[in-house]
Amino acid sequence: MIVVAALRLKGAVMAWPDLIVAAVMAEIFVTSSIQILQQAWTEHQRDAVATLPAPAK
């Protein structure tokens, strides 16, 4: 949907609409990247705990 908006604004005389669309696209990218990194970190920590050796008795 954002890409379609960007294509529609391609011929616009002013740069503001294009900058707004680019900012929205960047925000979507950053938000999804943060979510992916958080999920990966959680899985990494879970796997690190699962591979710890059993305590000696």
Secondary structure, DSSP 8 states (H G I E B T S, - for coil): -HHHHHHHTTT-SSSHHHHHHHHHHHHHHHHHHHHHHHHHHHHHHHHHHHTS-----
